[in-house]
Amino acid sequence: MADRSGRARAAEAADSRSSSPPAVRRRGGPGPGPRAEGHCFRRVTLTKPTFCHSCSDFVWGLVGFVCEVCNFMCHEKCLKTLRSVCSCETPSAVQVPVAHCFGPAGQKKRFCCVCRKQTEGHTALRCEVCELHVHADCAPFTCADCRRCHLDGNLEQDTFHHHWREGNLASAARCEACRRSCASSDVLAGRRCEWCGVTSHAACYLSVPPECTLGRLRCMLLHPACVRLDSRNFSKMHSYRITESCSHDLDHCDDVDPSAAASKDNPTTTMESGKQFLKVFDGDDAVKRGFFRLVSVYRATNNEELVEAALRAFYLPDDLQGFELHEVGGLQRLRGDDDVLNRNGGLDNRRDGGDAWLLRAKPRDAEVMKVYAGWPRSGAAFVRVSASKVDTAASVLTEVIRQLDRQEEDVSNFSLQEVYMSSKQVQRQTLTPQEKIVDKLHEIRKLSLRQMNQTRFYVVENRKWTVQVDLLIGGLPPLLTREEYVQLIQEQLTTKSHLVSISHMYPSQGAVALQVTCFSEAERIYMLAKDTSVNNKTLTSLVIPEIKHHSLRDLCPLLVFVNPKSGGLKGRDLLYSFRKLLNPHQVFDISNGGPLAGLHTFREVPRFRVLVCGGDGTVGWVLGVLEAVRHKLVCREPPIGIVPLGTGNDLARILRWGPGYGGEDPYHILVSVDEADEVLMDRWTILLDAQDVSEDGKDSGFLEPPKIVQMNNYFGLGIDAELSLDFHLAREDEPDKFTSRFHNKGVYVKVGLQKISYTRSLHKELQLQVDTHNVPLPNIEGLIFLNIPSWGSGADLWGSEVDGRHGKPRIDDGLLEVVGVTGVVHMGQVQSGLRSGIRIAQGNYIRLTLSKPIPVQVDGEPWIQPPGHIIISAAGPKVRMLRKSKQKQKKSSAGVKDGRSESPSSRDGGH
C-alpha cells in the first residue's frame, strides 16, 4: 500500500505493534511464527517455486514464512529487515487521507495490493490517479492512501515527501539505495515513489532521503502545493473530471458476488479437504446491504478459531478476545467452548455457505484511542488518550491538547474530528463537545468493524475560511450578454444570488464560470446542470481547481488534452498514463467539456505549454478555442506539442512527432516535449459567403448567412473534399468500426476506387484570385490550398523540385501554396511518391467565386458549400508550436538518474 513518510510511518507502526495482542495458536496446527509490521506469520513447507515479497529473490529450500492475513511470503532472514505493512495495518500507515478513483483494469498481469494475489483472470480495478491495483472484492479493504494532488484546507503538510506504492514495478526498475534490481513479475515486491519515480527494495526505502524532488518531469509538473480545491462534497472522480463510467465497477464493489472472492481460494478443493465456507458479516450495515465474507474453516472448529478466521477475512488487526459471533436472525451467540460442528446438527446440513454469522465487538467500559494532530509536527503523528464511559469529546480534547503541548491555548479554538478513510471518499464529521466517546466508538463498531478500522480521529484548529467552489457550466447559448447569462442560470438552475456569482464569461463558447460560496449549493448546481437542457442541448458542469500561480516561480507546467476516442483505445491509455505521471489536475479529457476547461484552469498561469493527444481535427479544435479565449489568458501564446492519434496526422508529421502513436512510453513522450523546440506556424481565416452567383460572376441573391472557419493544414475543393465527405458519412453510419488507422485508410482507398472514373471539370465551376491577380486554372478535378508541406497522410503535394517562379514552402512564410490534382489516379500517384501536384500559385490572400455547390474540406472536416464567395486571409498572429528535437534522447541516462527507465504506466498500453 502507499506510504508517505517512511520514518514517521515506521515509528508509528512500531508503536502500534507494541499494543497488539499476541498471535493465537491454532488448535490442531503448528504454532504461529513471529509477528512483524502487523503480519501473522506461520512457517510453511514450500511445494512449488516461490519468491520473497521483501527482497524479490527466490526462496531456496523448503521453509518459508507466510502471513495468514495478507499472504505475504518471505525468507526467514528477511523477517529481521521487514518493512512491508500487513493489509490489516495499512490504515495506520496513512499520513494524509486521500480517496482513490477506481476504474476497470486491463488484462495485464498485476498483483492486488490487499491480498497480494494476481488480478489476472479476476474482476479487477485500478486507481486512475495512482498505481493501486485490487480485486473488486478487495476494494472495500483498501484505505484512502492515494496521491495528494491539491490542497483542500485540511491536514496541511510543511514538507513534500515521497509517496511510496508497493509492487507492480517496471521490469527495469533498480533500487535507489543498493542499485540492484527491485522489480518482480512473480510477486508484489519493491516500492516506487508515485511522484518522482524513484524505486527501492522494501528493506531499503528508509535509506532513501524522504524529501521528494518530483524527478525529471519537475519543470512541467503542477506541484500539489500550487493547486487548491475545496472539494468536500465532491468525489475524486468529480474533482479530476473523470467520467462516471470509469467508476461504475466500484459503485457496487461492496456488493460483489462472494463467489468471486471464493474463487481465488478454489472452493472445490477446500470442500474436498474437509473445510466449510461460512457467511460472516462485520456489522449492521453489512447485513442490510448483504455484504459478507466467505470464511473457510475446518468442520471441527471452535469459536476462537472461527473468530480468528473472521478477523483475518475482514483484515482486522484487533485482539480476538474482544469479539464474538452472533447468529444472523437469531439471538444465539457462540461461547468460547462451543464446537461449530456440533451446533444445530453440524455444518453438514447447511453446505453452500448456509450459515450466516455476525462478528461483533464485545461491550467495553473504557477505550484507548489514538488522536492525530491536524497540523505538521515532529515526532509521533498521534497521541493516546484513555476514555471512560463518562468522557466526552470536550474532555478528550482537553487531554489531547495537553499532550500536544498546546495547553496554554484556548480549548474552544480546537475541535475533535472523525475521519472515515474509505477508499471511495474521505468523510469528515466534527464531534459535538457533549458527545460520549465510548458510545461513539461502540456505534461505529456496531455499524461496521471494517469502518472502525478505517476511521481515525483528528484534533483540528477552528479556522474561519471562505468557501469557494468554481464550476464551469458549458452548453449554453453563445454570444449572450452578462445579464442574459445571469437570468438564464437563475431560471434553469434556480441559483441563489447571494451564494452564486459569475466570475468569468466565454460568450463565444457558450460557457460561464460560477463562483459558489456554499458546498451544498455547489454540489446541487453541479448535479442539476448535468440533467438540464437548454435549446435541446444538455449542459456540462465541471469542478475547476484554483492554481496558485504566484507559487509556480520559474516553472512551466504542461497542460495536456487527450481525445480518448482517437486512436482506438490508445487515447484512453494515454489519458490514464499521463494522470499518473503528472498531476491529474493538468490532464483533461477533451471529450468532457472541450478544451475550454483546461484553458480556463490555466488562465492565470504566466508560462505553460500544451500537449494535444489526438488527430489533426483535435489539434484544430484546441487552436480554435485558444484563439477565441486568448485575450483572457495571461500566457496568450502557449506553444503546442502533438501526440498523433488520428488517421492522417499531417501536422504531427512536419513537426517530427511521427505519423502516428505506436505505443511509445508516455514518460519518454513527456521528456521529448520538455526538450522540444518552439517554431511559428501560420493560421488562416476562411470566410464562406454563400450567395446565388450568375455565370458572369455577379451576385444575384442571398442564400445563407456567411460563416468563418479557421484553417491550419489545408483547404480543399473538388475530388479531394468529396472523398473526405464519403469517408465522413461512412464513419457516422458505423463509428464503432473506425477504431484504427489501418481500417480508416482502407476505407479511404475503397471510396477512392469508387470515384476513379469521376469527372467534374472544376476549372469551369470556379474563379481563382491570388493577391488581387486572376489566375487561370488548368483542367483539374481538385484544388488544394496548403499551409504545411504534408497532405493526405504525409504526401508531398507541392513537390521538392526547384522552381524559379515559386519559393520553397515553409509553415511560417505567410504564404499558401495552391495546387491542383486531375483526379483520383493523380492523387494515388502523389500518395505513392510518383508524382506531385500541379503547381498553380503562392499568395497570402485568396478569393474564390463558386458558381455551383461543391464539396469542400478544411483540415479533414468536409461539407457541401453552396455557390458564392470564399476568401482566405491570414488569421492574426502566428501560433507557437513544439517541434520534436533532432537531438538523440538520452533515455538510459535519464532513467538511471531518476530511478526510472520506463514508466510503470507504459506497461498498461495494451489494455
Secondary structure, 3 states (H helix, E strand, C coil): CCECCHHHHHHHHHHHHHCCCCCCCCCCCCCCCCCCCCCCEEEEECCCCCECCCCCCECCCCEEEEECCCCCEECCHHHHHCCCCCHHHHHHHCCCCECCCEEECCCCCCECCCCCCECCCCCEEEECCCCCEEECCCHHHCECECCCCCECCCCCCCCCECCEEECCCCCCCECCCCCCECCCCCCCCCEEECCCCCEECCCCHHHCCCECCCHHHCCCCCCHHHEECCCCCCCHHHHCCCCHHHHHHHHCHHHCCHHHHHHCCCHHHHHHCCEEEEEEECCHHHHHHCCCEEEEEECCCEHHHHHHHHHHHCCCCCCHHHEEEEECCCCCECCCCCEHHHHHHCHHHCCCCCCEEEEEECCCCEEEEEEEECCCCCCCCEEEEEEECCCEHHHHHHHHHHHCCCCCCCHHHEEEEEEEEECCCEEEEECCCCCEHHHHHHHHHHHCHHHHHCEEEEEEECCCCCCCEEEEEECCCCCCCHHHHHHHHHHHHCCCCCCEEEEEEEHHHCEEEEEECCHHHHHHHHHHHHCCEECCEECEEEEECEECHHHCCCCCCEEEEECCCCCCCHHHHHHHHHHHHCCHHHEEECCCCCCHHHHHHCCCCCCCEEEEEECHHHHHHHHHHHHHHHHHCCCCCCCEEEEECCCCCHHHHHCCCCCCCCCCCHHHHHHHHHCCEEEEECCEEEEEEEEEECCCCCEEEECCCCEEEEECCEEEEEHHHHHHHHHHHHHHHCHHHCCCHHHHHHHHHHHHHHCCCCCCCHHHCEEEEECCEEECCCCCCEEEEECCCCECCCECCCCCCCCCCCCCCCCCCCCEEEEEECCHHHHHHHHHCCCCCEEEEEECEEEEEECCCEEEEECCEEEEECCEEEEEEECCCCEEEEECCCCCCCHHHHHHHHCCCCCHHHHHCCC
